Amino acid sequence: MTLTDAVISQNAVNATLCSFLGLSARDLAEIGGFSDSFARELLAGQRPFPQETQSALEQLLDDFERITQAFAQEMREGERRIYIYRTNEQLRASPVGRVWPARGRAAGGFIGAYRAAVFNAWRNLQNQGINAQLIFAETPEVS
């Protein structure tokens, strides 16, 4: 594999990771501190991902895994109501979002990654016979 092939492959991995984490082009632009147009080009494989953005995505994947584990633990311990936030802003204002570290040039907390992590934990526990409700939060004060 040539260096060019490796870069192209890593860009495909990064674009796929963005999809896995539920990140929009706007989210990616916020993380990287660049335009929505540039973010769309990254997601389409038309430009290489900047190293700083790639590192932030790797950190966000770690966040996803920690959130999945934390929600699974809460559900195992009896929490049966998990709030789903409607926007990044609502998530960031919530108790959950306030502890989420900044990633890249963006404040912490991305609704796509949060929802994917909660769903992952919820689905895995459903398969184990542990039931919980996912409910849209009306205010950011719920946790």
C-alpha positions, 0 to 999 in steps of 0.5 A: 500500500502506498502512502497515497493509498493509506491516506485515502483509506484513512479518509474513508475510515474517518468519513465512516466513523462520522456516520457511525457517530451520527455526526452531520457536516455541521458537527464536523465543521464545528469540530474542525473549525472550518466551513460546512462546505469543506466538511461535506467535501471531507465526508465525500472523500474529496479532501484529506481529513486534517490531523487535528480533526482526525484526532478529535474524531478518535476522542469522540469514539472514546466518548461514545464507548464511555457513554455506552458503558455509563448508560448500560451501568445506570440501566443495570442499576435500575434507571429505567428512564433515559432522556433523549435530547433534541439538539446539540445545544439542549444536550450541552445544557444538560447535566450529561452534556456539561461533563462532556469534554470539548472535542477539536474546536467544538464544545463537548456534546454531539446529539448524534453520538449521544443518541447512538451510544444510548441506543447501543446500551439500550439495545444490548440491555433489551437483549438481556431482558433489561427494559428502559424507556427512551424519552425526549427531554423537554428541558435540558435540566433532566439527566 
